[in-house]
Amino acid sequence: MIRSEVLIRPAVTEKSTMLAEKGKYVFLVDKNANTKMIKQAVEDLFSVKVKSVNIGKDFGKRKKVKYQFSKTPAHKKAIVTLYPGYKIDVIHNV
């Protein structure tokens, strides 16, 4: 898998911007990506040193639209912690 295909996009939410102040960045990643692949992709794309990577899955939820049910898409998130002194400008690097 190509490193640019591992990271889909950064998750820009209120919680992720508060985590960015602490040196933690949230990305939506490919469902088949593992911790090592995510670490390599972030280090190569943003030229930073990654301390740790935590992965979690968000499963799709059932929603009712008029008379039928639909499901929101599931995705995989990675919280990447950087060493002190490194920073990613998420908005400008996308």
MMTF fields as JSON, N, C-alpha, C and O atoms, coordinates in Angstrom:
{
  "mmtfVersion": "1.0.0",
  "mmtfProducer": "UNKNOWN",
  "numBonds": 375,
  "numAtoms": 376,
  "numGroups": 94,
  "numChains": 1,
  "numModels": 1,
  "chainsPerModel": [1],
  "groupsPerChain": [94],
  "chainIdList": ["A"],
  "bondAtomList": [4, 2, 8, 6, 12, 10, 16, 14, 20, 18, 24, 22, 28, 26, 32, 30, 36, 34, 40, 38, 44, 42, 48, 46, 52, 50, 56, 54, 60, 58, 64, 62, 68, 66, 72, 70, 76, 74, 80, 78, 84, 82, 88, 86, 92, 90, 96, 94, 100, 98, 104, 102, 108, 106, 112, 110, 116, 114, 120, 118, 124, 122, 128, 126, 132, 130, 136, 134, 140, 138, 144, 142, 148, 146, 152, 150, 156, 154, 160, 158, 164, 162, 168, 166, 172, 170, 176, 174, 180, 178, 184, 182, 188, 186, 192, 190, 196, 194, 200, 198, 204, 202, 208, 206, 212, 210, 216, 214, 220, 218, 224, 222, 228, 226, 232, 230, 236, 234, 240, 238, 244, 242, 248, 246, 252, 250, 256, 254, 260, 258, 264, 262, 268, 266, 272, 270, 276, 274, 280, 278, 284, 282, 288, 286, 292, 290, 296, 294, 300, 298, 304, 302, 308, 306, 312, 310, 316, 314, 320, 318, 324, 322, 328, 326, 332, 330, 336, 334, 340, 338, 344, 342, 348, 346, 352, 350, 356, 354, 360, 358, 364, 362, 368, 366, 372, 370],
  "bondOrderList": [1, 1, 1, 1, 1, 1, 1, 1, 1, 1, 1, 1, 1, 1, 1, 1, 1, 1, 1, 1, 1, 1, 1, 1, 1, 1, 1, 1, 1, 1, 1, 1, 1, 1, 1, 1, 1, 1, 1, 1, 1, 1, 1, 1, 1, 1, 1, 1, 1, 1, 1, 1, 1, 1, 1, 1, 1, 1, 1, 1, 1, 1, 1, 1, 1, 1, 1, 1, 1, 1, 1, 1, 1, 1, 1, 1, 1, 1, 1, 1, 1, 1, 1, 1, 1, 1, 1, 1, 1, 1, 1, 1, 1],
  "groupList": [{"groupName": "MET", "atomNameList": ["N", "CA", "C", "O"], "elementList": ["N", "C", "C", "O"], "formalChargeList": [0, 0, 0, 0], "bondAtomList": [1, 0, 2, 1, 3, 2], "bondOrderList": [1, 1, 2], "singleLetterCode": "M", "chemCompType": "L-PEPTIDE LINKING"}, {"groupName": "ILE", "atomNameList": ["N", "CA", "C", "O"], "elementList": ["N", "C", "C", "O"], "formalChargeList": [0, 0, 0, 0], "bondAtomList": [1, 0, 2, 1, 3, 2], "bondOrderList": [1, 1, 2], "singleLetterCode": "I", "chemCompType": "L-PEPTIDE LINKING"}, {"groupName": "ARG", "atomNameList": ["N", "CA", "C", "O"], "elementList": ["N", "C", "C", "O"], "formalChargeList": [0, 0, 0, 0], "bondAtomList": [1, 0, 2, 1, 3, 2], "bondOrderList": [1, 1, 2], "singleLetterCode": "R", "chemCompType": "L-PEPTIDE LINKING"}, {"groupName": "SER", "atomNameList": ["N", "CA", "C", "O"], "elementList": ["N", "C", "C", "O"], "formalChargeList": [0, 0, 0, 0], "bondAtomList": [1, 0, 2, 1, 3, 2], "bondOrderList": [1, 1, 2], "singleLetterCode": "S", "chemCompType": "L-PEPTIDE LINKING"}, {"groupName": "GLU", "atomNameList": ["N", "CA", "C", "O"], "elementList": ["N", "C", "C", "O"], "formalChargeList": [0, 0, 0, 0], "bondAtomList": [1, 0, 2, 1, 3, 2], "bondOrderList": [1, 1, 2], "singleLetterCode": "E", "chemCompType": "L-PEPTIDE LINKING"}, {"groupName": "VAL", "atomNameList": ["N", "CA", "C", "O"], "elementList": ["N", "C", "C", "O"], "formalChargeList": [0, 0, 0, 0], "bondAtomList": [1, 0, 2, 1, 3, 2], "bondOrderList": [1, 1, 2], "singleLetterCode": "V", "chemCompType": "L-PEPTIDE LINKING"}, {"groupName": "LEU", "atomNameList": ["N", "CA", "C", "O"], "elementList": ["N", "C", "C", "O"], "formalChargeList": [0, 0, 0, 0], "bondAtomList": [1, 0, 2, 1, 3, 2], "bondOrderList": [1, 1, 2], "singleLetterCode": "L", "chemCompType": "L-PEPTIDE LINKING"}, {"groupName": "PRO", "atomNameList": ["N", "CA", "C", "O"], "elementList": ["N", "C", "C", "O"], "formalChargeList": [0, 0, 0, 0], "bondAtomList": [1, 0, 2, 1, 3, 2], "bondOrderList": [1, 1, 2], "singleLetterCode": "P", "chemCompType": "L-PEPTIDE LINKING"}, {"groupName": "ALA", "atomNameList": ["N", "CA", "C", "O"], "elementList": ["N", "C", "C", "O"], "formalChargeList": [0, 0, 0, 0], "bondAtomList": [1, 0, 2, 1, 3, 2], "bondOrderList": [1, 1, 2], "singleLetterCode": "A", "chemCompType": "L-PEPTIDE LINKING"}, {"groupName": "THR", "atomNameList": ["N", "CA", "C", "O"], "elementList": ["N", "C", "C", "O"], "formalChargeList": [0, 0, 0, 0], "bondAtomList": [1, 0, 2, 1, 3, 2], "bondOrderList": [1, 1, 2], "singleLetterCode": "T", "chemCompType": "L-PEPTIDE LINKING"}, {"groupName": "LYS", "atomNameList": ["N", "CA", "C", "O"], "elementList": ["N", "C", "C", "O"], "formalChargeList": [0, 0, 0, 0], "bondAtomList": [1, 0, 2, 1, 3, 2], "bondOrderList": [1, 1, 2], "singleLetterCode": "K", "chemCompType": "L-PEPTIDE LINKING"}, {"groupName": "GLY", "atomNameList": ["N", "CA", "C", "O"], "elementList": ["N", "C", "C", "O"], "formalChargeList": [0, 0, 0, 0], "bondAtomList": [1, 0, 2, 1, 3, 2], "bondOrderList": [1, 1, 2], "singleLetterCode": "G", "chemCompType": "PEPTIDE LINKING"}, {"groupName": "TYR", "atomNameList": ["N", "CA", "C", "O"], "elementList": ["N", "C", "C", "O"], "formalChargeList": [0, 0, 0, 0], "bondAtomList": [1, 0, 2, 1, 3, 2], "bondOrderList": [1, 1, 2], "singleLetterCode": "Y", "chemCompType": "L-PEPTIDE LINKING"}, {"groupName": "PHE", "atomNameList": ["N", "CA", "C", "O"], "elementList": ["N", "C", "C", "O"], "formalChargeList": [0, 0, 0, 0], "bondAtomList": [1, 0, 2, 1, 3, 2], "bondOrderList": [1, 1, 2], "singleLetterCode": "F", "chemCompType": "L-PEPTIDE LINKING"}, {"groupName": "ASP", "atomNameList": ["N", "CA", "C", "O"], "elementList": ["N", "C", "C", "O"], "formalChargeList": [0, 0, 0, 0], "bondAtomList": [1, 0, 2, 1, 3, 2], "bondOrderList": [1, 1, 2], "singleLetterCode": "D", "chemCompType": "L-PEPTIDE LINKING"}, {"groupName": "ASN", "atomNameList": ["N", "CA", "C", "O"], "elementList": ["N", "C", "C", "O"], "formalChargeList": [0, 0, 0, 0], "bondAtomList": [1, 0, 2, 1, 3, 2], "bondOrderList": [1, 1, 2], "singleLetterCode": "N", "chemCompType": "L-PEPTIDE LINKING"}, {"groupName": "GLN", "atomNameList": ["N", "CA", "C", "O"], "elementList": ["N", "C", "C", "O"], "formalChargeList": [0, 0, 0, 0], "bondAtomList": [1, 0, 2, 1, 3, 2], "bondOrderList": [1, 1, 2], "singleLetterCode": "Q", "chemCompType": "L-PEPTIDE LINKING"}, {"groupName": "HIS", "atomNameList": ["N", "CA", "C", "O"], "elementList": ["N", "C", "C", "O"], "formalChargeList": [0, 0, 0, 0], "bondAtomList": [1, 0, 2, 1, 3, 2], "bondOrderList": [1, 1, 2], "singleLetterCode": "H", "chemCompType": "L-PEPTIDE LINKING"}],
  "groupTypeList": [0, 1, 2, 3, 4, 5, 6, 1, 2, 7, 8, 5, 9, 4, 10, 3, 9, 0, 6, 8, 4, 10, 11, 10, 12, 5, 13, 6, 5, 14, 10, 15, 8, 15, 9, 10, 0, 1, 10, 16, 8, 5, 4, 14, 6, 13, 3, 5, 10, 5, 10, 3, 5, 15, 1, 11, 10, 14, 13, 11, 10, 2, 10, 10, 5, 10, 12, 16, 13, 3, 10, 9, 7, 8, 17, 10, 10, 8, 1, 5, 9, 6, 12, 7, 11, 12, 10, 1, 14, 5, 1, 17, 15, 5],
  "groupIdList": [1, 2, 3, 4, 5, 6, 7, 8, 9, 10, 11, 12, 13, 14, 15, 16, 17, 18, 19, 20, 21, 22, 23, 24, 25, 26, 27, 28, 29, 30, 31, 32, 33, 34, 35, 36, 37, 38, 39, 40, 41, 42, 43, 44, 45, 46, 47, 48, 49, 50, 51, 52, 53, 54, 55, 56, 57, 58, 59, 60, 61, 62, 63, 64, 65, 66, 67, 68, 69, 70, 71, 72, 73, 74, 75, 76, 77, 78, 79, 80, 81, 82, 83, 84, 85, 86, 87, 88, 89, 90, 91, 92, 93, 94],
  "secStructList": [7, 7, 2, 2, 2, 2, 3, 3, 3, 3, 7, 7, 1, 2, 2, 2, 2, 2, 2, 2, 6, 6, 6, 3, 3, 3, 3, 3, 3, 7, 6, 6, 7, 7, 2, 2, 2, 2, 2, 2, 2, 2, 2, 2, 2, 2, 7, 7, 7, 3, 3, 3, 3, 3, 3, 3, 3, 3, 7, 7, 7, 3, 3, 3, 3, 6, 6, 3, 3, 3, 3, 7, 7, 7, 3, 3, 3, 3, 3, 3, 3, 3, 7, 6, 6, 7, 7, 7, 7, 6, 6, 6, 7, 7],
  "xCoordList": [0.848, 0.0, 0.895, 1.861, 0.577, 1.337, 1.071, -0.046, 2.115, 1.981, 0.927, 0.275, 0.752, -0.257, -1.671, -2.622, -1.831, -3.146, -3.514, -4.678, -2.558, -2.826, -3.648, -4.642, -3.241, -3.963, -5.008, -4.671, -6.268, -7.34, -7.465, -7.383, -7.663, -7.748, -7.653, -7.915, -7.282, -7.298, -8.731, -9.573, -8.989, -10.301, -10.253, -9.58, -10.95, -10.95, -12.257, -13.298, -12.177, -13.325, -12.875, -11.695, -13.804, -13.439, -12.474, -11.489, -12.757, -11.912, -10.518, -9.522, -10.44, -9.135, -8.296, -7.07, -8.92, -8.148, -7.637, -6.566, -8.39, -7.897, -6.748, -5.803, -6.823, -5.728, -4.483, -3.365, -4.663, -3.516, -2.676, -1.469, -3.275, -2.519, -1.595, -0.591, -1.93, -1.112, -0.144, 0.57, -0.108, 0.805, 0.222, 0.963, -1.11, -1.781, -2.663, -3.399, -2.582, -3.315, -4.157, -3.713, -5.384, -6.34, -6.476, -6.694, -6.343, -6.48, -7.461, -7.525, -8.233, -9.007, -8.072, -7.428, -7.994, -7.027, -7.742, -8.923, -7.007, -7.533, -7.882, -7.215, -8.922, -9.386, -8.388, -8.46, -7.462, -6.469, -5.121, -4.185, -5.002, -3.733, -3.467, -4.382, -2.2, -1.819, -0.96, -0.701, -0.525, 0.19, 1.497, 1.809, 2.257, 3.543, 3.356, 4.124, 2.355, 2.097, 1.704, 2.143, 0.882, 0.443, 1.62, 1.758, 2.465, 3.633, 4.557, 5.003, 4.851, 5.726, 5.116, 5.823, 3.809, 3.146, 3.206, 3.487, 2.943, 2.966, 4.384, 4.582, 5.371, 6.756, 7.229, 7.943, 6.846, 7.279, 6.561, 7.192, 5.247, 4.479, 4.698, 4.703, 4.878, 4.951, 6.336, 6.517, 7.316, 8.694, 8.724, 9.294, 8.11, 8.068, 8.484, 8.595, 8.714, 9.019, 7.799, 7.319, 7.297, 6.09, 6.492, 7.346, 5.863, 6.113, 5.251, 5.753, 3.94, 3.048, 1.836, 1.516, 1.171, -0.032, -1.083, -0.824, -2.262, -3.393, -4.474, -4.764, -5.072, -6.057, -7.396, -7.451, -8.476, -9.82, -10.752, -10.526, -11.812, -12.797, -14.083, -14.522, -14.687, -16.019, -16.953, -16.841, -17.867, -18.8, -19.97, -20.347, -20.542, -21.671, -22.899, -23.104, -23.705, -24.914, -26.146, -26.127, -27.203, -28.47, -29.21, -29.357, -29.666, -30.452, -31.76, -31.8, -32.824, -34.115, -34.374, -34.355, -34.614, -34.935, -36.313, -36.475, -37.287, -38.693, -39.14, -39.304, -39.337, -39.887, -38.861, -39.215, -37.62, -36.613, -35.39, -35.187, -34.595, -33.375, -32.177, -32.152, -31.202, -29.935, -28.823, -29.077, -27.612, -26.486, -25.405, -25.053, -24.873, -23.77, -22.502, -22.391, -21.554, -20.361, -19.46, -19.354, -18.831, -17.863, -16.49, -16.211, -15.637, -14.28, -13.328, -13.746, -12.049, -10.993, -10.228, -9.87, -9.972, -9.265, -7.934, -7.792, -6.97, -5.674, -5.341, -5.437, -4.948, -4.477, -2.956, -2.415, -2.282, -0.827, -0.236, -0.57, 0.647, 1.326, 2.735, 3.464, 3.117, 4.438, 5.357, 4.903, 6.664, 7.644, 7.572, 7.189, 7.932, 7.907, 8.805, 9.892, 8.341, 9.096, 8.641, 8.998, 7.864, 7.345, 5.886, 5.153, 5.484, 4.134, 3.674, 4.482, 2.378, 1.782, 0.729, -0.156, 0.831, -0.2, -1.229, -1.083, -2.254, -3.216, -3.957, -4.156, -4.361, -5.18, -4.387, -4.922, -3.128, -2.34, -1.691, -1.345, -1.512, -0.849, -1.802, -1.359, -3.085, -4.059, -4.088, -4.848],
  "yCoordList": [-1.178, 0.0, 1.244, 1.317, 2.205, 3.441, 4.275, 4.296, 4.97, 5.715, 6.805, 7.098, 7.407, 8.459, 7.89, 8.627, 6.594, 5.964, 5.505, 5.197, 5.453, 5.023, 6.085, 5.764, 7.348, 8.446, 8.972, 9.425, 8.915, 9.404, 10.922, 11.647, 11.397, 12.834, 13.073, 12.163, 14.286, 14.592, 14.814, 15.324, 14.435, 14.663, 16.01, 16.146, 16.994, 18.331, 18.521, 18.819, 18.342, 18.524, 19.341, 19.67, 19.668, 20.411, 19.61, 20.148, 18.333, 17.492, 17.328, 17.343, 17.172, 16.982, 18.256, 18.173, 19.428, 20.664, 20.869, 21.445, 20.405, 20.475, 19.493, 19.788, 18.323, 17.362, 17.862, 17.555, 18.63, 19.149, 20.085, 20.185, 20.766, 21.622, 20.804, 21.317, 19.534, 18.644, 17.81, 16.973, 18.026, 17.281, 15.981, 15.097, 15.851, 14.658, 15.055, 16.039, 14.281, 14.603, 13.406, 12.264, 13.665, 12.617, 12.548, 13.564, 11.331, 11.101, 9.971, 9.025, 10.062, 8.927, 8.13, 8.689, 6.828, 5.998, 4.862, 4.602, 4.198, 3.052, 1.939, 1.768, 1.186, 0.151, -0.998, -1.736, -1.167, -2.239, -1.77, -2.566, -0.507, 0.035, -0.398, -0.485, -0.667, -1.003, 0.122, 1.119, -0.037, 1.006, 1.38, 2.565, 0.402, 0.678, 1.433, 2.347, 1.065, 1.736, 3.2, 4.084, 3.448, 4.806, 5.65, 6.804, 5.086, 5.803, 6.2, 7.346, 5.266, 5.551, 6.618, 7.507, 6.536, 7.491, 8.907, 9.853, 9.063, 10.391, 10.946, 12.124, 10.127, 10.595, 11.011, 12.005, 10.274, 10.604, 11.824, 12.682, 11.908, 13.001, 14.346, 15.382, 14.347, 15.605, 15.906, 16.964, 15.023, 15.209, 15.486, 16.482, 14.599, 14.703, 13.364, 12.369, 13.339, 12.101, 11.702, 12.479, 10.494, 10.004, 9.22, 8.335, 9.563, 8.874, 7.627, 6.556, 7.759, 6.606, 6.806, 7.92, 5.68, 5.686, 4.821, 3.661, 5.384, 4.64, 4.565, 5.554, 3.378, 3.152, 2.775, 2.063, 3.273, 2.918, 2.878, 3.554, 2.079, 1.978, 2.651, 2.507, 3.386, 3.935, 3.155, 3.223, 2.421, 1.621, 2.486, 3.432, 2.164, 2.922, 2.782, 1.755, 3.826, 3.823, 3.737, 4.195, 3.152, 3.078, 4.396, 4.919, 4.915, 6.148, 5.886, 5.151, 6.49, 6.333, 7.56, 8.691, 7.32, 8.382, 8.057, 7.098, 8.855, 8.627, 7.231, 6.964, 6.336, 5.013, 3.9, 2.73, 4.229, 3.169, 3.5, 4.642, 2.491, 2.664, 2.702, 2.016, 3.507, 3.518, 3.464, 3.581, 3.29, 3.155, 4.153, 4.281, 4.866, 5.783, 4.963, 3.871, 5.456, 4.661, 4.489, 5.378, 3.343, 3.064, 3.518, 3.524, 3.895, 4.281, 3.984, 3.664, 4.098, 3.81, 5.094, 5.814, 5.389, 6.607, 6.254, 5.209, 7.137, 6.985, 8.287, 9.368, 8.17, 9.322, 9.204, 8.275, 10.16, 10.133, 11.128, 12.312, 10.654, 11.508, 11.774, 10.847, 13.052, 13.446, 13.741, 14.028, 13.663, 14.054, 15.566, 16.29, 16.059, 17.511, 18.244, 17.773, 19.389, 20.187, 20.001, 20.804, 18.968, 18.725, 19.156, 19.07, 19.621, 20.129, 19.882, 19.92, 19.628, 19.467, 20.551, 20.704, 21.307, 22.282, 21.558, 21.485, 21.032, 20.141, 20.84, 20.237, 22.069, 22.757, 23.071, 22.937, 23.482, 23.871, 22.684, 22.798, 21.54, 20.384, 19.417, 18.398, 19.697, 18.772, 18.912, 18.214],
  "zCoordList": [0.0, 0.0, 0.0, 0.76, -0.841, -0.929, 0.313, 0.83, 0.794, 2.045, 1.976, 2.978, 0.809, 0.709, 0.732, 0.992, 0.465, 0.52, 1.921, 2.178, 2.825, 4.199, 4.919, 5.57, 4.808, 5.44, 4.47, 3.376, 4.865, 4.001, 4.137, 3.146, 5.368, 5.617, 7.119, 7.906, 7.527, 8.956, 9.436, 8.697, 10.652, 11.254, 11.965, 12.987, 11.441, 12.023, 12.78, 12.195, 14.091, 14.977, 16.175, 16.299, 17.052, 18.257, 19.114, 19.62, 19.275, 20.11, 19.498, 20.221, 18.171, 17.547, 17.595, 17.679, 17.545, 17.662, 19.085, 19.278, 20.084, 21.459, 21.663, 22.395, 21.019, 21.107, 20.386, 20.8, 19.309, 18.553, 19.404, 19.188, 20.356, 21.269, 22.161, 22.654, 22.371, 23.204, 22.377, 22.928, 21.059, 20.201, 19.684, 19.252, 19.724, 19.216, 18.035, 18.102, 16.955, 15.736, 15.335, 15.449, 14.86, 14.52, 13.003, 12.343, 12.452, 11.024, 10.785, 11.57, 9.701, 9.221, 8.331, 7.443, 8.563, 7.85, 7.121, 7.35, 6.247, 5.509, 6.484, 7.504, 6.172, 7.1, 7.254, 8.236, 6.31, 6.393, 6.933, 7.009, 7.308, 7.783, 9.22, 10.038, 9.509, 10.879, 11.463, 10.79, 12.703, 13.42, 12.731, 12.61, 12.282, 11.637, 10.329, 10.028, 9.555, 8.283, 8.508, 7.772, 9.519, 9.814, 10.288, 9.883, 11.139, 11.64, 10.497, 10.432, 9.595, 8.451, 7.547, 7.074, 7.304, 6.417, 6.982, 6.246, 8.279, 8.894, 8.9, 8.603, 9.231, 9.254, 7.868, 7.737, 6.837, 5.478, 4.912, 4.295, 5.115, 4.52, 5.21, 4.545, 6.528, 7.269, 7.838, 8.44, 7.674, 8.163, 9.667, 10.112, 10.438, 11.896, 12.493, 11.777, 13.811, 14.524, 15.341, 16.167, 15.113, 15.783, 17.028, 16.976, 18.142, 19.408, 19.53, 19.872, 19.248, 19.335, 18.434, 18.021, 18.143, 17.32, 18.007, 18.33, 18.228, 18.772, 17.708, 17.034, 17.559, 16.506, 17.137, 18.139, 16.523, 16.958, 15.774, 14.771, 15.889, 14.82, 15.245, 16.386, 14.327, 14.518, 13.615, 12.391, 14.207, 13.434, 12.985, 13.675, 11.834, 11.309, 12.195, 12.841, 12.212, 13.029, 12.131, 10.988, 12.656, 11.913, 12.065, 13.169, 10.956, 10.95, 10.225, 9.239, 10.719, 10.059, 9.2, 9.686, 7.922, 6.975, 6.407, 5.653, 6.774, 6.415, 6.835, 8.025, 5.861, 6.184, 6.116, 6.262, 5.901, 5.788, 6.632, 7.044, 6.875, 7.645, 6.695, 5.673, 7.052, 6.329, 7.365, 8.564, 6.908, 7.82, 7.447, 6.274, 8.446, 8.187, 7.991, 8.547, 7.225, 6.941, 8.173, 9.018, 8.242, 9.302, 8.826, 7.627, 9.767, 9.405, 10.551, 11.664, 10.255, 11.218, 11.487, 10.554, 12.77, 13.154, 13.801, 14.437, 13.629, 14.285, 14.998, 14.417, 16.267, 17.024, 17.087, 17.687, 16.46, 16.335, 17.318, 17.28, 18.208, 19.172, 18.673, 18.32, 18.645, 18.18, 19.357, 20.465, 19.093, 20.103, 20.308, 19.389, 21.501, 21.739, 20.739, 20.402, 20.276, 19.319, 17.886, 17.024, 17.607, 16.259, 16.202, 17.188, 15.026, 14.863, 13.435, 12.507, 13.251, 11.93, 11.765, 12.607, 10.664, 10.348, 9.479, 8.259, 10.113, 9.468, 8.33, 7.275, 8.512, 7.521, 6.252, 5.151, 6.379, 5.212, 4.509, 3.333, 5.188, 4.594, 3.921, 3.392, 3.923, 3.329, 1.843, 1.172]
}
